[in-house]
């Protein structure tokens, strides 16, 4: 039971950076290129860990705290998400609220660290990040509230164990969470993680001044955030097999997470980044889907 409770934590810590490698390889295949090695993100983090960090004299402790608090926050969120049919290490009644606030705290300190540099360029990225989050978070919270209402619990472990996609409202929630997943992880069509065009950068521009171990923490935290939100979506889709099927559950989770990375790679290969004025419309649509699902769940 102890191993079962910590399985998603182990899998996330080990395989989260691999999802980025899968996404990049899919995009490279669509473009007719060989692409980066699957383990490129591991190499990049190892390289940055070995470097020294450079700090501007205009920054304060907030700039140094941003990557550390961000990584700690997403680790808390990861410890709240179980493998299908199990109980998460930090599970308790109401942990659904802590899950949402942990992700919000991660963004909050990333934005503070960007603003602490005093750069108008990073301030522009921070303002766009906050603007997008103000529209994405209601869709996430309403979607989770819909699932919680159907399951009759505010615990993620109990919620995911009692829920499967068998009703129209849960299909709507999955659609909304899919949109939020792309927005929260700065993926196309909301943001381009590989862009070098200054006026279109959002998340990447906020971390331009970080270097060395700090930047490695940011890279790892971003990879873990993809895993955390993805595992919630996968947990709503996979049928519950029970605790005695630990290896089967773990293999199914890995397979679905890799498939989710493939889907993200296909989306990024077949779509362009939306114009900034179009992004709010898509996020409002996600919120409307979650709201409609919540109304349906009240029947």
C-alpha positions as CSV (number, residue, x, y, z in Angstrom):
1,X,0.0,0.0,0.0
2,X,2.9,2.4,0.7
3,X,4.5,1.7,-2.6
4,X,1.1,2.2,-4.3
5,X,0.5,5.5,-2.7
6,X,3.9,6.9,-3.9
7,X,3.8,5.4,-7.4
8,X,2.6,8.5,-9.2
9,X,5.2,10.6,-7.3
10,X,7.9,8.2,-8.5
11,X,6.7,8.1,-12.0
12,X,6.3,11.8,-12.3
13,X,9.8,12.6,-10.9
14,X,11.4,10.0,-13.2
15,X,9.4,10.4,-16.5
16,X,8.0,14.0,-16.6
17,X,11.0,15.4,-18.6
18,X,10.5,12.6,-21.1
19,X,7.1,14.0,-22.1
20,X,8.8,17.1,-23.6
21,X,11.2,14.9,-25.6
22,X,8.2,13.0,-27.0
23,X,6.5,16.2,-28.0
24,X,9.6,17.5,-29.7
25,X,10.2,14.3,-31.6
26,X,6.6,14.3,-32.9
27,X,6.9,17.9,-34.1
28,X,10.2,17.0,-35.7
29,X,8.6,14.0,-37.5
30,X,5.9,16.3,-38.9
31,X,8.5,18.7,-40.1
32,X,10.6,15.9,-41.7
33,X,13.5,16.3,-39.3
34,X,15.3,13.9,-37.0
35,X,14.7,16.1,-34.0
36,X,16.3,16.2,-30.5
37,X,17.1,13.1,-28.5
38,X,14.2,11.9,-26.4
39,X,16.3,12.6,-23.3
40,X,17.3,16.1,-24.3
41,X,15.5,17.7,-21.3
42,X,17.4,15.5,-18.9
43,X,20.7,16.6,-20.6
44,X,19.7,20.3,-20.4
45,X,18.8,20.1,-16.7
46,X,22.0,18.3,-15.9
47,X,24.0,20.9,-17.8
48,X,22.3,23.8,-16.0
49,X,22.7,22.1,-12.6
50,X,26.5,22.1,-13.1
51,X,26.7,25.8,-14.0
52,X,26.8,28.7,-11.7
53,X,23.9,31.2,-11.3
54,X,24.2,34.9,-12.2
55,X,22.1,37.4,-10.3
56,X,21.5,41.0,-11.2
57,X,22.2,43.6,-8.5
58,X,18.7,45.0,-9.1
59,X,17.0,41.8,-7.9
60,X,16.0,40.8,-4.4
61,X,15.4,37.5,-2.6
62,X,12.1,37.1,-4.5
63,X,14.1,36.4,-7.7
64,X,16.0,33.6,-6.0
65,X,13.0,32.2,-4.3
66,X,10.9,32.0,-7.5
67,X,12.3,28.8,-8.9
68,X,12.6,27.1,-5.5
69,X,9.0,27.9,-4.4
70,X,7.7,27.1,-7.9
71,X,9.3,23.6,-7.9
72,X,8.2,23.0,-4.3
73,X,4.6,24.0,-5.2
74,X,4.3,21.6,-8.1
75,X,5.9,18.8,-6.0
76,X,3.0,19.3,-3.5
77,X,0.5,19.2,-6.4
78,X,2.2,16.0,-7.7
79,X,1.9,14.4,-4.2
80,X,-1.8,15.0,-4.2
81,X,-2.5,13.2,-7.5
82,X,-2.9,9.4,-7.2
83,X,-2.2,6.5,-9.5
84,X,-5.6,5.2,-10.7
85,X,-7.4,3.4,-7.8
86,X,-4.8,4.3,-5.2
87,X,-4.5,7.0,-2.5
88,X,-2.0,9.9,-3.0
89,X,0.7,10.5,-0.3
90,X,-0.8,13.8,0.9
91,X,-4.4,12.9,0.4
92,X,-7.0,14.4,2.8
93,X,-10.5,15.7,2.6
94,X,-10.4,19.0,0.7
95,X,-7.0,18.4,-0.9
96,X,-8.7,19.4,-4.2
97,X,-8.5,23.0,-3.0
98,X,-4.8,22.7,-2.0
99,X,-4.1,21.2,-5.5
100,X,-5.5,24.3,-7.2
101,X,-3.8,26.7,-4.8
102,X,-0.4,24.9,-5.2
103,X,-0.5,25.5,-8.9
104,X,-1.5,29.1,-8.4
105,X,1.4,29.6,-5.9
106,X,3.8,28.3,-8.5
107,X,2.6,30.9,-11.0
108,X,2.5,33.7,-8.4
109,X,6.2,33.3,-7.5
110,X,7.2,32.9,-11.2
111,X,5.5,36.2,-11.9
112,X,7.0,37.9,-8.9
113,X,10.5,36.8,-9.9
114,X,9.9,38.2,-13.4
115,X,8.7,41.5,-12.0
116,X,11.6,41.6,-9.6
117,X,14.1,42.0,-12.4
118,X,12.7,45.5,-13.2
119,X,12.7,44.6,-16.9
120,X,9.7,45.9,-18.9
121,X,10.2,43.0,-21.3
122,X,9.7,40.4,-18.5
123,X,6.9,42.5,-17.1
124,X,5.1,42.3,-20.4
125,X,5.3,38.5,-20.2
126,X,4.2,38.5,-16.6
127,X,1.1,40.6,-17.4
128,X,0.1,38.3,-20.2
129,X,0.6,35.2,-17.9
130,X,-1.6,36.7,-15.3
131,X,-4.2,37.7,-17.8
132,X,-4.4,34.2,-19.2
133,X,-4.5,32.6,-15.8
134,X,-7.4,34.8,-14.7
135,X,-9.4,33.2,-17.5
136,X,-8.0,29.6,-17.3
137,X,-8.3,29.2,-13.5
138,X,-12.1,29.5,-13.4
139,X,-12.4,26.8,-16.1
140,X,-10.1,24.5,-14.1
141,X,-11.9,25.2,-10.8
142,X,-15.4,24.8,-12.2
143,X,-14.3,21.6,-14.0
144,X,-12.9,20.1,-10.8
145,X,-16.0,21.3,-8.9
146,X,-18.3,19.5,-11.4
147,X,-16.4,16.2,-10.9
148,X,-16.3,16.7,-7.1
149,X,-20.1,17.2,-7.1
150,X,-20.6,14.0,-9.0
151,X,-18.3,12.0,-6.8
152,X,-19.5,13.6,-3.6
153,X,-16.0,14.4,-2.3
154,X,-13.3,17.1,-2.3
155,X,-10.4,14.6,-2.2
156,X,-8.6,14.0,-5.5
157,X,-7.9,10.4,-4.6
158,X,-11.5,9.6,-3.8
159,X,-12.7,11.7,-6.7
160,X,-10.6,10.0,-9.4
161,X,-11.4,6.6,-8.0
162,X,-15.1,7.2,-8.1
163,X,-15.2,8.9,-11.6
164,X,-15.1,7.7,-15.1
165,X,-16.2,9.3,-18.4
166,X,-19.8,8.0,-18.5
167,X,-21.9,11.2,-18.7
168,X,-22.1,14.3,-21.0
169,X,-20.9,16.7,-18.2
170,X,-17.7,14.8,-17.7
171,X,-17.0,14.9,-21.5
172,X,-17.5,18.7,-21.3
173,X,-15.1,18.8,-18.3
174,X,-12.5,16.8,-20.2
175,X,-12.7,19.2,-23.1
176,X,-12.3,22.2,-20.8
177,X,-9.4,20.6,-19.0
178,X,-7.7,19.9,-22.3
179,X,-7.8,23.6,-23.2
180,X,-6.6,24.5,-19.7
181,X,-3.8,21.9,-20.0
182,X,-2.4,23.6,-23.1
183,X,-2.7,27.1,-21.6
184,X,-1.2,26.3,-18.2
185,X,1.8,24.6,-19.8
186,X,2.4,27.4,-22.3
187,X,1.8,25.2,-25.4
188,X,0.4,26.1,-28.8
189,X,-2.1,27.6,-29.5
190,X,-1.6,29.8,-26.4
191,X,2.2,30.1,-26.4
192,X,5.1,28.7,-28.3
193,X,7.8,27.2,-25.9
194,X,10.3,27.2,-28.7
195,X,9.8,30.8,-29.9
196,X,12.6,33.4,-30.1
197,X,10.4,36.2,-31.3
198,X,10.3,38.7,-28.5
199,X,6.8,40.1,-28.9
200,X,5.2,36.7,-28.8
201,X,7.0,35.2,-25.8
202,X,5.0,34.7,-22.6
203,X,6.2,32.1,-20.2
204,X,9.8,31.9,-21.7
205,X,10.3,35.7,-21.3
206,X,9.6,35.5,-17.6
207,X,12.5,33.2,-17.0
208,X,15.1,34.8,-19.3
209,X,17.2,36.2,-16.4
210,X,17.4,32.8,-14.6
211,X,20.5,30.7,-15.1
212,X,22.3,27.7,-13.7
213,X,20.5,25.6,-11.1
214,X,17.7,28.1,-10.9
215,X,16.9,27.6,-14.5
216,X,17.1,23.8,-14.1
217,X,14.5,24.1,-11.3
218,X,12.3,26.0,-13.6
219,X,12.7,23.4,-16.4
220,X,12.0,20.6,-14.0
221,X,9.0,22.4,-12.5
222,X,7.5,23.0,-16.0
223,X,7.9,19.3,-16.9
224,X,6.3,18.2,-13.6
225,X,3.4,20.6,-14.2
226,X,2.7,18.9,-17.6
227,X,2.7,15.6,-15.7
228,X,0.5,16.8,-12.9
229,X,-2.3,18.2,-15.1
230,X,-2.0,15.4,-17.6
231,X,-2.3,12.7,-14.8
232,X,-5.6,14.4,-13.6
233,X,-7.0,14.2,-17.2
234,X,-5.8,10.6,-17.6
235,X,-7.2,9.7,-14.1
236,X,-10.7,10.8,-15.3
237,X,-10.4,8.6,-18.4
238,X,-8.9,5.4,-17.1
239,X,-11.2,2.9,-15.5
240,X,-10.3,2.0,-11.9
241,X,-8.6,-1.3,-11.6
242,X,-8.0,-1.4,-7.9
243,X,-4.9,-1.5,-5.7
244,X,-3.8,-5.1,-6.5
245,X,-3.2,-4.1,-10.1
246,X,-0.4,-1.7,-9.2
247,X,1.9,-2.6,-12.1
248,X,-1.0,-2.6,-14.6
249,X,-2.2,0.8,-13.3
250,X,1.3,2.2,-13.6
251,X,1.8,0.9,-17.1
252,X,-1.6,2.3,-18.2
253,X,-0.7,5.7,-16.7
254,X,2.6,5.8,-18.5
255,X,1.1,4.7,-21.8
256,X,-1.7,7.3,-21.5
257,X,0.8,10.1,-20.5
258,X,3.0,9.2,-23.5
259,X,-0.1,9.3,-25.7
260,X,-1.1,12.7,-24.3
261,X,2.4,13.9,-25.2
262,X,1.9,12.6,-28.8
263,X,-1.5,14.4,-29.0
264,X,0.2,17.6,-27.9
265,X,2.9,17.2,-30.5
266,X,0.3,16.7,-33.2
267,X,-1.7,19.8,-32.1
268,X,1.5,21.9,-32.1
269,X,2.4,20.5,-35.6
270,X,-1.0,21.2,-37.2
271,X,-1.9,24.5,-35.5
272,X,-0.4,28.0,-35.3
273,X,-0.3,30.1,-32.3
274,X,-3.5,32.1,-31.9
275,X,-3.5,35.9,-32.1
276,X,-3.4,37.5,-28.6
277,X,-7.0,38.8,-29.0
278,X,-8.2,35.3,-29.8
279,X,-6.8,33.6,-26.7
280,X,-9.4,35.0,-24.3
281,X,-12.2,33.7,-26.5
282,X,-10.8,30.2,-26.3
283,X,-10.3,30.4,-22.6
284,X,-13.8,31.8,-22.1
285,X,-15.1,28.9,-24.2
286,X,-13.4,26.5,-21.8
287,X,-15.0,28.3,-18.8
288,X,-18.4,28.1,-20.5
289,X,-17.9,24.3,-21.0
290,X,-17.1,23.9,-17.3
291,X,-20.0,26.0,-16.3
292,X,-22.4,24.1,-18.5
293,X,-21.1,20.9,-17.1
294,X,-21.5,22.1,-13.5
295,X,-25.1,23.1,-14.3
296,X,-25.8,19.6,-15.8
297,X,-24.3,18.0,-12.7
298,X,-26.9,19.8,-10.5
299,X,-29.8,18.0,-12.2
